[in-house]
Amino acid sequence: MADIIYSATGRRKSSVAQVSISSGNGQIIVNNKPVDTYFPRETLRMMIRQPIELVGMTGKYDIHIKVSGGGLSGQAGAVRHGISRAIINMDSDLRSKLKKEGFLTRDPREKERKKYGQKGARKRFQFSKR
């Protein structure tokens, strides 16, 4: 019997991560690279592993991730969101645990658009009274 693959989509800023979890030995592959290669900063790797460690799944499942858009920080947030959602698809009893930690909430903060006639979203040209 083929093992079941649980999948979900996570988003943050302009990044989108497609996460699939299958039984295995704890490998995390991001865009066909090991997680340690793709995310060079330890804080980002720690952020990705948070939901896995919270529910005690470390070393039991392989996670394959396709992530695109945005920078590394946004991508790590999208991956964490996607992993959390995939865990719920696998076992809905873990929902309350993940919800309490805030891993299921899609971070709504987006980049504000630049306004016409100005230098940026909030930046204005210097005011001169005379």
Secondary structure, DSSP 8 states (H G I E B T S, - for coil): -----EEEEEEETTEEEEEEEEESSS-EEETTEEHHHH--SHHHHHHHHHHHHHTT-TTTEEEEEEEESS-HHHHHHHHHHHHHHHHHHH-GGGHHHHHHHT-SS----------TTSSSSS--------
